[in-house]
Amino acid sequence: MSGIDNLPPLREVIAEHGLRARKELGQNFLLDLNLTMRIARAAGDLSQTTVIEVGPGPGGLTRALLAAGAKKIIAIERDERTLPALAEISAAAPGRLEVISADALEVDYRALADGDTKIIANLPYNIATPLLTGWLSQEPWPAWFSSLTLMFQKEVADRIVASEKDAAYGRLGVLCGWRTDARMVMKVDHNAFTPPPKVTSAVVHLVPRPVDPDVPVRALEEITRHAFGQRRKMIRQSLKGLGVPLESLFDATGLKGDERAENLPVSTYVELARTVARLRRG
């Protein structure tokens, strides 16, 4: 048996270290070993990969990633109470687990990348969306990571994979649909967690894809903020705040102006962003 196999059960670790999940940290510990292995496998071959894990808690997913053969794991954990439990895992897998005690929103992730790098995490739900949009908005693109395999509340996962005319389609779906191929891997019942959250969760797998460098991500974000901020209005009204001639914008993108935000595909938003940037340059 490996050192990982000899570690005590997670429930014993949680009890020994007094690791009550804290709501203010968005914590829900994942203890189902079959489920954590499924998440690890969903990320693909890890044998030559540096894995960045955010919010490992007592290390349930961390153990699975090591068991799945991850070359190295860099775990970002804000809750110092969990560090002794993570140190036990590190001791059982010498040289393969590095723990960084830090606020996940303040980490320079690009600086941690080493060769093929993947982010795999049961994200703290209270910071999950800001983390994702931060990773997907970085320049230059393509990204420094080869994939993201992440746990979200299911309603957020629905928004990530949504396309036009889906009820969940919005700003997040446009950003993810533009810069990644995103798919939902599995749904996760709330009883898989300790304590059980009140919502269903889901794992999403996102693979970055090349995009036109002439489309500024900030322009796309600005356009979707205006469009979906007033999603019941026609875009002729909702895009007024962009400060560019709307007739020129609509002529260049083939729009009439009477469309609504939820009916426009990702490709249209990309063309709008490209055109807005050109119009502003004059």
Secondary structure as UniProt FT lines:
FT   TURN            3..6
FT   HELIX           10..17
FT   HELIX           23..25
FT   STRAND          29..30
FT   HELIX           33..42
FT   TURN            47..48
FT   STRAND          50..54
FT   TURN            57..59
FT   HELIX           60..67
FT   TURN            68..69
FT   STRAND          72..77
FT   HELIX           80..82
FT   HELIX           83..92
FT   TURN            94..96
FT   STRAND          97..101
FT   HELIX           104..106
FT   HELIX           109..112
FT   STRAND          117..122
FT   TURN            125..127
FT   HELIX           128..136
FT   STRAND          147..153
FT   HELIX           154..161
FT   TURN            164..165
FT   TURN            167..168
FT   HELIX           171..179
FT   STRAND          180..188
FT   HELIX           190..192
FT   STRAND          193..194
FT   STRAND          201..208
FT   TURN            213..214
FT   HELIX           217..229
FT   TURN            230..232
FT   HELIX           235..238
FT   HELIX           240..242
FT   HELIX           246..253
FT   HELIX           261..263
FT   HELIX           266..281
//
